[in-house]
Amino acid sequence: MAKKKTTRRSPQTSTPRMYGDGKPSQAAGTVPASSAGARPAGGAAAVARGPVDLAKEYGYVTGDLKRLGITAAVLFGGLIALWVIIR
């Protein structure tokens, strides 16, 4: 079976990659005069966000880390047991 020929294209350096909508981001709290009364894109209303309780939001992480640690310890113990048996 013949091999498939692939050619690698070099990236074009004349056109840099653009992420987002291509507009520069604005600092928090500054609103240009032209868009003071404008609504955000997509018709979504702006939501005021307060401080977030990280312990409440990511409480499941500690359980996951414990489970991961137990699994790693069991697998590591299994490897040591196999090493002793094979040796």
Backbone hydrogen bonds, N-H to C=O, Kabsch-Sander energy under -0.5 kcal/mol:
donor,donor_aa,acceptor,acceptor_aa,energy
13,T,11,P,-0.6
22,G,19,Y,-0.7
30,T,27,A,-1.6
31,V,29,G,-0.6
35,S,32,P,-1.0
36,A,33,A,-1.0
43,G,40,P,-1.4
44,A,41,A,-0.7
54,L,52,V,-1.0
57,E,53,D,-2.1
58,Y,54,L,-2.7
59,G,56,K,-0.6
61,V,58,Y,-1.1
62,T,59,G,-0.6
63,G,59,G,-0.6
64,D,60,Y,-2.0
65,L,61,V,-2.6
66,K,62,T,-2.2
67,R,63,G,-2.3
68,L,64,D,-2.4
69,G,65,L,-2.4
70,I,66,K,-2.4
71,T,67,R,-2.3
72,A,68,L,-2.5
73,A,69,G,-2.4
74,V,70,I,-2.5
75,L,71,T,-2.5
76,F,72,A,-2.7
77,G,73,A,-2.6
78,G,74,V,-2.4
79,L,75,L,-2.2
80,I,76,F,-2.1
81,A,77,G,-2.5
82,L,78,G,-2.5
83,W,79,L,-2.2
84,V,80,I,-2.2
85,I,81,A,-2.3
86,I,82,L,-2.8
87,R,83,W,-1.9
